[in-house]
Every structure is written in structure tokens, then in C-alpha cells.
Amino acid sequence: MHSQHTISITHHIIDKITPEVHGSQTEYLVVIVKSGHLKMHHKGLIELQPNMGLLIPSGAAHSILEGENLDIWTISFCPSCLQLNENSPLMHSFRKVRLGAHPFFRINEQRIGYLITLLEELQKELETAQSDYTEIVKSILILVLYEVKKSIPEDNDTSNGTNKVIEALDFIQNHYLSGISLKDVATATHTSPSHLATLFKKNTGYSIGEWIIKGRLTEACSHLLHSSMPISLIVEKLGWSDQTHFIRQFKKAYGITPAAWRRKYQKIT
């Protein structure tokens, strides 16, 4: 969890792309196709053409099927690291996609040039990574999300319905800091814990417990990076049973203790 975990951006020009299964991720993705054609599976078959984009919220399974003559940009970011969440106006489209709205959108031809300029500036800032990069890249990301929001029709509602995994992801996203368990998620989604556990693992590649821990660890990294809050208070705030357990889980995920992680990455940022 450093600058490349908080937010990263890639730009590729590809003649032909081969099938690739991505599964799911804890970050949020924005894909912009400037030119070429890309066929993906994300909430169904999607074909992206020039000047089109795609939103992929955390936990959403997706895979690349084929593509050619692509000029494509991808932004991956951690909302909580940037003090954003799905209830923020510019992030709400991700929640709508999670709940069934169409994940793709078409960018106005008069705006695509400006959007690409923003992406180029974001890439430049991340490459230089100056001491104040966090606020700068957040500001550029907000402008990108604003362009995305303007490109999505207002009637893009949850037209594709919901299922138990989507409901579970939505519940976890809104409650993962309150000490929830598999039983709590199953109760909220009106299903049995064993059935939900099987569905969730099959669709996301993670157990519900692993997904909750990943969310809480990401939130912990945000506190470590952007505050001087003592680790004991972070543990209490995020609902771990004890500090030793938190440190053990953090070290398993990131390879070093929370204190060492904070010293290392606060120097970077």
C-alpha cells in the first residue's frame, strides 16, 4: 500500500490482445478505450469501442476476451486511501454498477481530448511522485471521475437485477468496519452461511472473512499513511479484537509490521 496501491494508471497501445482472466480485486477500476475494440466479460458480455469507458467496482469478476488495435487507459485506485467512498457523488456510479446498472458508458467526442489530457497528467504526477503527490493525484482523479459521471446517462439504474453475492458485497462495503462476520452477512442477504460462503468464494475467489480483512487492512493503511494516530487507536477504531492479532494479519498481508510500514511509506509520500 504505497503510491501504486493508492492509485496507479497504465496506458497501452496493443495490436492484438489475448484472453486473460482477471478474477476480482479490492481496488476500483476505470477503463477508457480511446481507439480500437475490446471485448470483455463483466456482468455479461461487453464490447468497448472508441471513446467508451468501463467501471469495475471492487469485488466484481471480470475477464478480457479479445481486443485489437487498442489505445487503452486503466486507472486502479483505493477510495478509502483518498478519503472517498461509494456514497460520494462521484463514486456513486460504482455502487450502481455493483447493484446491477450498466458498467459501460460512451464519452462525448468533444470531451475525450480533455479526458485523455487528464489521464496523461495523472500518469506524469505518479511518475514524479513529489512529496505532495497525494492531494495532486486525488484532485486529478476527481476531475476524471467527474468526466465519467457526466458521460453516464441519469437513467442508468439497477436494470440487471441483483444476486446474493452482489448483495453481500454491498453489505460488506458499508459495514466492514463494524466487526461483521459471515453470519451477519448471511443474515443481511437472507441466505444460509454455508450457501453464501460457497457462492462468494466461487464468484470472487475470496472467502467472506478474507474480503472483510482486506477491506479493514486497506483502511488501516490509510490511517497509517495519512495520520499520526497510534496503532493501538487504529486497532480499536477498526474493530480488531486485540493489537497482536492485527499486527499478525497486517504482517501476513504486507510482509512487515504496521509500524515499519508506516515509517517506510510516510517517507515516500
NUFI-66597 format. One record per residue (C-alpha): residue number from 1; residue in one letter; y negated, z negated, x. Coordinates in pm, whole numbers. Layout:
! NUFI-66597
<r><seq>NUM</seq><type>a</type><y>Y</y><z>Z</z><x>X</x></r>
...
This chain:
! NUFI-66597
<r><seq>1</seq><type>m</type><y>0</y><z>0</z><x>0</x></r>
<r><seq>2</seq><type>h</type><y>-292</y><z>134</z><x>203</x></r>
<r><seq>3</seq><type>s</type><y>-528</y><z>425</z><x>152</x></r>
<r><seq>4</seq><type>q</type><y>-238</y><z>663</z><x>93</x></r>
<r><seq>5</seq><type>h</type><y>-91</y><z>424</z><x>-164</x></r>
<r><seq>6</seq><type>t</type><y>-421</y><z>355</z><x>-339</x></r>
<r><seq>7</seq><type>i</type><y>-486</y><z>727</z><x>-371</x></r>
<r><seq>8</seq><type>s</type><y>-361</y><z>1041</z><x>-200</x></r>
<r><seq>9</seq><type>i</type><y>-420</y><z>1411</z><x>-250</x></r>
<r><seq>10</seq><type>t</type><y>-227</y><z>1720</z><x>-145</x></r>
<r><seq>11</seq><type>h</type><y>-321</y><z>2087</z><x>-152</x></r>
<r><seq>12</seq><type>h</type><y>-57</y><z>2355</z><x>-112</x></r>
<r><seq>13</seq><type>i</type><y>-56</y><z>2733</z><x>-114</x></r>
<r><seq>14</seq><type>i</type><y>305</y><z>2837</z><x>-174</x></r>
<r><seq>15</seq><type>d</type><y>458</y><z>3182</z><x>-220</x></r>
<r><seq>16</seq><type>k</type><y>768</y><z>3052</z><x>-390</x></r>
<r><seq>17</seq><type>i</type><y>883</y><z>2701</z><x>-474</x></r>
<r><seq>18</seq><type>t</type><y>1244</y><z>2592</z><x>-520</x></r>
<r><seq>19</seq><type>p</type><y>1374</y><z>2348</z><x>-782</x></r>
<r><seq>20</seq><type>e</type><y>1307</y><z>1985</z><x>-698</x></r>
<r><seq>21</seq><type>v</type><y>1394</y><z>1670</z><x>-891</x></r>
<r><seq>22</seq><type>h</type><y>1127</y><z>1402</z><x>-855</x></r>
<r><seq>23</seq><type>g</type><y>1258</y><z>1141</z><x>-1097</x></r>
<r><seq>24</seq><type>s</type><y>985</y><z>889</z><x>-1176</x></r>
<r><seq>25</seq><type>q</type><y>720</y><z>696</z><x>-980</x></r>
<r><seq>26</seq><type>t</type><y>496</y><z>393</z><x>-1011</x></r>
<r><seq>27</seq><type>e</type><y>181</y><z>594</z><x>-935</x></r>
<r><seq>28</seq><type>y</type><y>-11</y><z>820</z><x>-1173</x></r>
<r><seq>29</seq><type>l</type><y>-31</y><z>1193</z><x>-1103</x></r>
<r><seq>30</seq><type>v</type><y>-283</y><z>1466</z><x>-1182</x></r>
<r><seq>31</seq><type>v</type><y>-165</y><z>1820</z><x>-1106</x></r>
<r><seq>32</seq><type>i</type><y>-414</y><z>2111</z><x>-1101</x></r>
<r><seq>33</seq><type>v</type><y>-294</y><z>2472</z><x>-1074</x></r>
<r><seq>34</seq><type>k</type><y>-580</y><z>2692</z><x>-953</x></r>
<r><seq>35</seq><type>s</type><y>-368</y><z>3006</z><x>-938</x></r>
<r><seq>36</seq><type>g</type><y>-7</y><z>3110</z><x>-971</x></r>
<r><seq>37</seq><type>h</type><y>261</y><z>2989</z><x>-1210</x></r>
<r><seq>38</seq><type>l</type><y>459</y><z>2665</z><x>-1212</x></r>
<r><seq>39</seq><type>k</type><y>747</y><z>2574</z><x>-1441</x></r>
<r><seq>40</seq><type>m</type><y>828</y><z>2203</z><x>-1474</x></r>
<r><seq>41</seq><type>h</type><y>1024</y><z>1965</z><x>-1690</x></r>
<r><seq>42</seq><type>h</type><y>808</y><z>1674</z><x>-1807</x></r>
<r><seq>43</seq><type>k</type><y>851</y><z>1567</z><x>-2169</x></r>
<r><seq>44</seq><type>g</type><y>1007</y><z>1910</z><x>-2222</x></r>
<r><seq>45</seq><type>l</type><y>967</y><z>2249</z><x>-2057</x></r>
<r><seq>46</seq><type>i</type><y>613</y><z>2315</z><x>-1933</x></r>
<r><seq>47</seq><type>e</type><y>471</y><z>2635</z><x>-1784</x></r>
<r><seq>48</seq><type>l</type><y>143</y><z>2591</z><x>-1599</x></r>
<r><seq>49</seq><type>q</type><y>-72</y><z>2900</z><x>-1546</x></r>
<r><seq>50</seq><type>p</type><y>-402</y><z>2945</z><x>-1356</x></r>
<r><seq>51</seq><type>n</type><y>-672</y><z>2690</z><x>-1445</x></r>
<r><seq>52</seq><type>m</type><y>-427</y><z>2449</z><x>-1604</x></r>
<r><seq>53</seq><type>g</type><y>-351</y><z>2085</z><x>-1532</x></r>
<r><seq>54</seq><type>l</type><y>-87</y><z>1824</z><x>-1599</x></r>
<r><seq>55</seq><type>l</type><y>-94</y><z>1445</z><x>-1640</x></r>
<r><seq>56</seq><type>i</type><y>208</y><z>1237</z><x>-1536</x></r>
<r><seq>57</seq><type>p</type><y>181</y><z>861</z><x>-1609</x></r>
<r><seq>58</seq><type>s</type><y>385</y><z>608</z><x>-1415</x></r>
<r><seq>59</seq><type>g</type><y>749</y><z>597</z><x>-1513</x></r>
<r><seq>60</seq><type>a</type><y>757</y><z>950</z><x>-1655</x></r>
<r><seq>61</seq><type>a</type><y>1055</y><z>1150</z><x>-1531</x></r>
<r><seq>62</seq><type>h</type><y>965</y><z>1499</z><x>-1413</x></r>
<r><seq>63</seq><type>s</type><y>1103</y><z>1781</z><x>-1202</x></r>
<r><seq>64</seq><type>i</type><y>994</y><z>2119</z><x>-1066</x></r>
<r><seq>65</seq><type>l</type><y>1199</y><z>2412</z><x>-1191</x></r>
<r><seq>66</seq><type>e</type><y>1028</y><z>2709</z><x>-1025</x></r>
<r><seq>67</seq><type>g</type><y>693</y><z>2845</z><x>-915</x></r>
<r><seq>68</seq><type>e</type><y>533</y><z>3135</z><x>-732</x></r>
<r><seq>69</seq><type>n</type><y>201</y><z>3239</z><x>-574</x></r>
<r><seq>70</seq><type>l</type><y>75</y><z>2883</z><x>-618</x></r>
<r><seq>71</seq><type>d</type><y>-257</y><z>2732</z><x>-520</x></r>
<r><seq>72</seq><type>i</type><y>-194</y><z>2377</z><x>-638</x></r>
<r><seq>73</seq><type>w</type><y>-355</y><z>2034</z><x>-602</x></r>
<r><seq>74</seq><type>t</type><y>-188</y><z>1698</z><x>-672</x></r>
<r><seq>75</seq><type>i</type><y>-358</y><z>1358</z><x>-688</x></r>
<r><seq>76</seq><type>s</type><y>-144</y><z>1044</z><x>-680</x></r>
<r><seq>77</seq><type>f</type><y>-314</y><z>709</z><x>-737</x></r>
<r><seq>78</seq><type>c</type><y>-262</y><z>344</z><x>-820</x></r>
<r><seq>79</seq><type>p</type><y>-500</y><z>249</z><x>-1106</x></r>
<r><seq>80</seq><type>s</type><y>-489</y><z>-127</z><x>-1057</x></r>
<r><seq>81</seq><type>c</type><y>-581</y><z>-85</z><x>-688</x></r>
<r><seq>82</seq><type>l</type><y>-900</y><z>83</z><x>-808</x></r>
<r><seq>83</seq><type>q</type><y>-965</y><z>-162</z><x>-1095</x></r>
<r><seq>84</seq><type>l</type><y>-863</y><z>93</z><x>-1357</x></r>
<r><seq>85</seq><type>n</type><y>-608</y><z>65</z><x>-1638</x></r>
<r><seq>86</seq><type>e</type><y>-479</y><z>267</z><x>-1930</x></r>
<r><seq>87</seq><type>n</type><y>-732</y><z>105</z><x>-2164</x></r>
<r><seq>88</seq><type>s</type><y>-1018</y><z>252</z><x>-1962</x></r>
<r><seq>89</seq><type>p</type><y>-1171</y><z>551</z><x>-2146</x></r>
<r><seq>90</seq><type>l</type><y>-1099</y><z>788</z><x>-1857</x></r>
<r><seq>91</seq><type>m</type><y>-739</y><z>665</z><x>-1826</x></r>
<r><seq>92</seq><type>h</type><y>-651</y><z>657</z><x>-2194</x></r>
<r><seq>93</seq><type>s</type><y>-518</y><z>1013</z><x>-2183</x></r>
<r><seq>94</seq><type>f</type><y>-233</y><z>892</z><x>-1961</x></r>
<r><seq>95</seq><type>r</type><y>-130</y><z>638</z><x>-2224</x></r>
<r><seq>96</seq><type>k</type><y>-146</y><z>904</z><x>-2495</x></r>
<r><seq>97</seq><type>v</type><y>86</y><z>1122</z><x>-2284</x></r>
<r><seq>98</seq><type>r</type><y>321</y><z>827</z><x>-2237</x></r>
<r><seq>99</seq><type>l</type><y>333</y><z>784</z><x>-2615</x></r>
<r><seq>100</seq><type>g</type><y>405</y><z>1149</z><x>-2682</x></r>
<r><seq>101</seq><type>a</type><y>88</y><z>1359</z><x>-2654</x></r>
<r><seq>102</seq><type>h</type><y>99</y><z>1694</z><x>-2474</x></r>
<r><seq>103</seq><type>p</type><y>73</y><z>1632</z><x>-2097</x></r>
<r><seq>104</seq><type>f</type><y>-86</y><z>1967</z><x>-2008</x></r>
<r><seq>105</seq><type>f</type><y>-441</y><z>2095</z><x>-2052</x></r>
<r><seq>106</seq><type>r</type><y>-648</y><z>2405</z><x>-1981</x></r>
<r><seq>107</seq><type>i</type><y>-962</y><z>2384</z><x>-1766</x></r>
<r><seq>108</seq><type>n</type><y>-1271</y><z>2576</z><x>-1871</x></r>
<r><seq>109</seq><type>e</type><y>-1334</y><z>2869</z><x>-1634</x></r>
<r><seq>110</seq><type>q</type><y>-1696</y><z>2754</z><x>-1592</x></r>
<r><seq>111</seq><type>r</type><y>-1573</y><z>2408</z><x>-1471</x></r>
<r><seq>112</seq><type>i</type><y>-1279</y><z>2495</z><x>-1244</x></r>
<r><seq>113</seq><type>g</type><y>-1504</y><z>2569</z><x>-944</x></r>
<r><seq>114</seq><type>y</type><y>-1674</y><z>2230</z><x>-973</x></r>
<r><seq>115</seq><type>l</type><y>-1339</y><z>2053</z><x>-1017</x></r>
<r><seq>116</seq><type>i</type><y>-1198</y><z>2218</z><x>-703</x></r>
<r><seq>117</seq><type>t</type><y>-1510</y><z>2110</z><x>-513</x></r>
<r><seq>118</seq><type>l</type><y>-1445</y><z>1750</z><x>-620</x></r>
<r><seq>119</seq><type>l</type><y>-1085</y><z>1776</z><x>-501</x></r>
<r><seq>120</seq><type>e</type><y>-1197</y><z>1915</z><x>-165</x></r>
<r><seq>121</seq><type>e</type><y>-1447</y><z>1630</z><x>-126</x></r>
<r><seq>122</seq><type>l</type><y>-1181</y><z>1374</z><x>-217</x></r>
<r><seq>123</seq><type>q</type><y>-946</y><z>1521</z><x>42</x></r>
<r><seq>124</seq><type>k</type><y>-1223</y><z>1513</z><x>304</x></r>
<r><seq>125</seq><type>e</type><y>-1308</y><z>1148</z><x>235</x></r>
<r><seq>126</seq><type>l</type><y>-944</y><z>1043</z><x>255</x></r>
<r><seq>127</seq><type>e</type><y>-902</y><z>1224</z><x>587</x></r>
<r><seq>128</seq><type>t</type><y>-1203</y><z>1050</z><x>743</x></r>
<r><seq>129</seq><type>a</type><y>-1125</y><z>709</z><x>577</x></r>
<r><seq>130</seq><type>q</type><y>-1451</y><z>536</z><x>664</x></r>
<r><seq>131</seq><type>s</type><y>-1494</y><z>162</z><x>609</x></r>
<r><seq>132</seq><type>d</type><y>-1636</y><z>210</z><x>260</x></r>
<r><seq>133</seq><type>y</type><y>-1386</y><z>476</z><x>156</x></r>
<r><seq>134</seq><type>t</type><y>-1252</y><z>282</z><x>-146</x></r>
<r><seq>135</seq><type>e</type><y>-1571</y><z>296</z><x>-351</x></r>
<r><seq>136</seq><type>i</type><y>-1638</y><z>655</z><x>-249</x></r>
<r><seq>137</seq><type>v</type><y>-1295</y><z>790</z><x>-339</x></r>
<r><seq>138</seq><type>k</type><y>-1294</y><z>588</z><x>-661</x></r>
<r><seq>139</seq><type>s</type><y>-1625</y><z>749</z><x>-756</x></r>
<r><seq>140</seq><type>i</type><y>-1489</y><z>1097</z><x>-688</x></r>
<r><seq>141</seq><type>l</type><y>-1167</y><z>1020</z><x>-875</x></r>
<r><seq>142</seq><type>i</type><y>-1370</y><z>905</z><x>-1177</x></r>
<r><seq>143</seq><type>l</type><y>-1554</y><z>1238</z><x>-1175</x></r>
<r><seq>144</seq><type>v</type><y>-1219</y><z>1420</z><x>-1159</x></r>
<r><seq>145</seq><type>l</type><y>-1082</y><z>1214</z><x>-1450</x></r>
<r><seq>146</seq><type>y</type><y>-1398</y><z>1287</z><x>-1646</x></r>
<r><seq>147</seq><type>e</type><y>-1343</y><z>1661</z><x>-1598</x></r>
<r><seq>148</seq><type>v</type><y>-983</y><z>1616</z><x>-1709</x></r>
<r><seq>149</seq><type>k</type><y>-1089</y><z>1420</z><x>-2016</x></r>
<r><seq>150</seq><type>k</type><y>-1334</y><z>1696</z><x>-2115</x></r>
<r><seq>151</seq><type>s</type><y>-1054</y><z>1953</z><x>-2083</x></r>
<r><seq>152</seq><type>i</type><y>-818</y><z>1775</z><x>-2323</x></r>
<r><seq>153</seq><type>p</type><y>-858</y><z>1850</z><x>-2696</x></r>
<r><seq>154</seq><type>e</type><y>-957</y><z>1547</z><x>-2902</x></r>
<r><seq>155</seq><type>d</type><y>-668</y><z>1610</z><x>-3140</x></r>
<r><seq>156</seq><type>n</type><y>-410</y><z>1582</z><x>-2859</x></r>
<r><seq>157</seq><type>d</type><y>-237</y><z>1289</z><x>-3024</x></r>
<r><seq>158</seq><type>t</type><y>114</y><z>1148</z><x>-3000</x></r>
<r><seq>159</seq><type>s</type><y>270</y><z>1452</z><x>-3163</x></r>
<r><seq>160</seq><type>n</type><y>601</y><z>1439</z><x>-2978</x></r>
<r><seq>161</seq><type>g</type><y>711</y><z>1104</z><x>-3116</x></r>
<r><seq>162</seq><type>t</type><y>836</y><z>805</z><x>-2916</x></r>
<r><seq>163</seq><type>n</type><y>1164</y><z>663</z><x>-2796</x></r>
<r><seq>164</seq><type>k</type><y>1284</y><z>327</z><x>-2673</x></r>
<r><seq>165</seq><type>v</type><y>1215</y><z>395</z><x>-2304</x></r>
<r><seq>166</seq><type>i</type><y>859</y><z>509</z><x>-2381</x></r>
<r><seq>167</seq><type>e</type><y>804</y><z>200</z><x>-2595</x></r>
<r><seq>168</seq><type>a</type><y>945</y><z>-19</z><x>-2318</x></r>
<r><seq>169</seq><type>l</type><y>722</y><z>138</z><x>-2051</x></r>
<r><seq>170</seq><type>d</type><y>419</y><z>93</z><x>-2274</x></r>
<r><seq>171</seq><type>f</type><y>502</y><z>-272</z><x>-2342</x></r>
<r><seq>172</seq><type>i</type><y>564</y><z>-343</z><x>-1971</x></r>
<r><seq>173</seq><type>q</type><y>240</y><z>-170</z><x>-1873</x></r>
<r><seq>174</seq><type>n</type><y>46</y><z>-405</z><x>-2100</x></r>
<r><seq>175</seq><type>h</type><y>239</y><z>-727</z><x>-2030</x></r>
<r><seq>176</seq><type>y</type><y>395</y><z>-715</z><x>-1681</x></r>
<r><seq>177</seq><type>l</type><y>165</y><z>-992</z><x>-1553</x></r>
<r><seq>178</seq><type>s</type><y>271</y><z>-1239</z><x>-1820</x></r>
<r><seq>179</seq><type>g</type><y>618</y><z>-1324</z><x>-1692</x></r>
<r><seq>180</seq><type>i</type><y>815</y><z>-1094</z><x>-1924</x></r>
<r><seq>181</seq><type>s</type><y>1188</y><z>-1033</z><x>-1892</x></r>
<r><seq>182</seq><type>l</type><y>1442</y><z>-776</z><x>-2010</x></r>
<r><seq>183</seq><type>k</type><y>1495</y><z>-987</z><x>-2322</x></r>
<r><seq>184</seq><type>d</type><y>1122</y><z>-980</z><x>-2404</x></r>
<r><seq>185</seq><type>v</type><y>1106</y><z>-601</z><x>-2361</x></r>
<r><seq>186</seq><type>a</type><y>1418</y><z>-554</z><x>-2574</x></r>
<r><seq>187</seq><type>t</type><y>1272</y><z>-773</z><x>-2849</x></r>
<r><seq>188</seq><type>a</type><y>944</y><z>-578</z><x>-2842</x></r>
<r><seq>189</seq><type>t</type><y>1130</y><z>-247</z><x>-2875</x></r>
<r><seq>190</seq><type>h</type><y>1379</y><z>-374</z><x>-3137</x></r>
<r><seq>191</seq><type>t</type><y>1690</y><z>-296</z><x>-2937</x></r>
<r><seq>192</seq><type>s</type><y>1961</y><z>-489</z><x>-2756</x></r>
<r><seq>193</seq><type>p</type><y>1900</y><z>-585</z><x>-2391</x></r>
<r><seq>194</seq><type>s</type><y>2217</y><z>-413</z><x>-2268</x></r>
<r><seq>195</seq><type>h</type><y>2144</y><z>-86</z><x>-2451</x></r>
<r><seq>196</seq><type>l</type><y>1782</y><z>-81</z><x>-2337</x></r>
<r><seq>197</seq><type>a</type><y>1880</y><z>-160</z><x>-1978</x></r>
<r><seq>198</seq><type>t</type><y>2117</y><z>139</z><x>-1973</x></r>
<r><seq>199</seq><type>l</type><y>1861</y><z>376</z><x>-2128</x></r>
<r><seq>200</seq><type>f</type><y>1582</y><z>261</z><x>-1895</x></r>
<r><seq>201</seq><type>k</type><y>1789</y><z>299</z><x>-1579</x></r>
<r><seq>202</seq><type>k</type><y>1910</y><z>643</z><x>-1686</x></r>
<r><seq>203</seq><type>n</type><y>1558</y><z>771</z><x>-1761</x></r>
<r><seq>204</seq><type>t</type><y>1354</y><z>613</z><x>-1479</x></r>
<r><seq>205</seq><type>g</type><y>1604</y><z>535</z><x>-1203</x></r>
<r><seq>206</seq><type>y</type><y>1492</y><z>170</z><x>-1204</x></r>
<r><seq>207</seq><type>s</type><y>1609</y><z>-141</z><x>-1384</x></r>
<r><seq>208</seq><type>i</type><y>1352</y><z>-308</z><x>-1610</x></r>
<r><seq>209</seq><type>g</type><y>1336</y><z>-602</z><x>-1369</x></r>
<r><seq>210</seq><type>e</type><y>1269</y><z>-370</z><x>-1074</x></r>
<r><seq>211</seq><type>w</type><y>996</y><z>-190</z><x>-1268</x></r>
<r><seq>212</seq><type>i</type><y>825</y><z>-517</z><x>-1360</x></r>
<r><seq>213</seq><type>i</type><y>841</y><z>-638</z><x>-1000</x></r>
<r><seq>214</seq><type>k</type><y>697</y><z>-310</z><x>-871</x></r>
<r><seq>215</seq><type>g</type><y>403</y><z>-342</z><x>-1108</x></r>
<r><seq>216</seq><type>r</type><y>338</y><z>-703</z><x>-1011</x></r>
<r><seq>217</seq><type>l</type><y>367</y><z>-628</z><x>-639</x></r>
<r><seq>218</seq><type>t</type><y>118</y><z>-343</z><x>-676</x></r>
<r><seq>219</seq><type>e</type><y>-120</y><z>-583</z><x>-848</x></r>
<r><seq>220</seq><type>a</type><y>-63</y><z>-835</z><x>-569</x></r>
<r><seq>221</seq><type>c</type><y>-153</y><z>-571</z><x>-309</x></r>
<r><seq>222</seq><type>s</type><y>-476</y><z>-501</z><x>-495</x></r>
<r><seq>223</seq><type>h</type><y>-571</y><z>-871</z><x>-478</x></r>
<r><seq>224</seq><type>l</type><y>-473</y><z>-894</z><x>-111</x></r>
<r><seq>225</seq><type>l</type><y>-674</y><z>-585</z><x>-21</x></r>
<r><seq>226</seq><type>h</type><y>-986</y><z>-635</z><x>-230</x></r>
<r><seq>227</seq><type>s</type><y>-1029</y><z>-1014</z><x>-239</x></r>
<r><seq>228</seq><type>s</type><y>-1008</y><z>-1324</z><x>-22</x></r>
<r><seq>229</seq><type>m</type><y>-805</y><z>-1508</z><x>-286</x></r>
<r><seq>230</seq><type>p</type><y>-548</y><z>-1741</z><x>-123</x></r>
<r><seq>231</seq><type>i</type><y>-190</y><z>-1621</z><x>-153</x></r>
<r><seq>232</seq><type>s</type><y>-98</y><z>-1935</z><x>-344</x></r>
<r><seq>233</seq><type>l</type><y>-351</y><z>-1845</z><x>-614</x></r>
<r><seq>234</seq><type>i</type><y>-232</y><z>-1482</z><x>-626</x></r>
<r><seq>235</seq><type>v</type><y>122</y><z>-1611</z><x>-681</x></r>
<r><seq>236</seq><type>e</type><y>3</y><z>-1833</z><x>-964</x></r>
<r><seq>237</seq><type>k</type><y>-215</y><z>-1562</z><x>-1119</x></r>
<r><seq>238</seq><type>l</type><y>65</y><z>-1304</z><x>-1122</x></r>
<r><seq>239</seq><type>g</type><y>325</y><z>-1540</z><x>-1266</x></r>
<r><seq>240</seq><type>w</type><y>579</y><z>-1582</z><x>-985</x></r>
<r><seq>241</seq><type>s</type><y>788</y><z>-1897</z><x>-1008</x></r>
<r><seq>242</seq><type>d</type><y>711</y><z>-2000</z><x>-651</x></r>
<r><seq>243</seq><type>q</type><y>541</y><z>-1869</z><x>-339</x></r>
<r><seq>244</seq><type>t</type><y>861</y><z>-1841</z><x>-134</x></r>
<r><seq>245</seq><type>h</type><y>1017</y><z>-1614</z><x>-394</x></r>
<r><seq>246</seq><type>f</type><y>704</y><z>-1395</z><x>-399</x></r>
<r><seq>247</seq><type>i</type><y>695</y><z>-1366</z><x>-18</x></r>
<r><seq>248</seq><type>r</type><y>1065</y><z>-1273</z><x>-12</x></r>
<r><seq>249</seq><type>q</type><y>1016</y><z>-995</z><x>-269</x></r>
<r><seq>250</seq><type>f</type><y>699</y><z>-869</z><x>-101</x></r>
<r><seq>251</seq><type>k</type><y>867</y><z>-852</z><x>241</x></r>
<r><seq>252</seq><type>k</type><y>1165</y><z>-670</z><x>90</x></r>
<r><seq>253</seq><type>a</type><y>932</y><z>-407</z><x>-60</x></r>
<r><seq>254</seq><type>y</type><y>683</y><z>-361</z><x>227</x></r>
<r><seq>255</seq><type>g</type><y>863</y><z>-486</z><x>538</x></r>
<r><seq>256</seq><type>i</type><y>608</y><z>-757</z><x>628</x></r>
<r><seq>257</seq><type>t</type><y>475</y><z>-1078</z><x>476</x></r>
<r><seq>258</seq><type>p</type><y>175</y><z>-1072</z><x>238</x></r>
<r><seq>259</seq><type>a</type><y>-47</y><z>-1243</z><x>497</x></r>
<r><seq>260</seq><type>a</type><y>44</y><z>-992</z><x>768</x></r>
<r><seq>261</seq><type>w</type><y>-2</y><z>-704</z><x>522</x></r>
<r><seq>262</seq><type>r</type><y>-350</y><z>-831</z><x>429</x></r>
<r><seq>263</seq><type>r</type><y>-457</y><z>-862</z><x>796</x></r>
<r><seq>264</seq><type>k</type><y>-329</y><z>-513</z><x>874</x></r>
<r><seq>265</seq><type>y</type><y>-476</y><z>-320</z><x>583</x></r>
<r><seq>266</seq><type>q</type><y>-803</y><z>-505</z><x>542</x></r>
<r><seq>267</seq><type>k</type><y>-881</y><z>-386</z><x>895</x></r>
<r><seq>268</seq><type>i</type><y>-809</y><z>-27</z><x>784</x></r>
<r><seq>269</seq><type>t</type><y>-1023</y><z>-45</z><x>471</x></r>
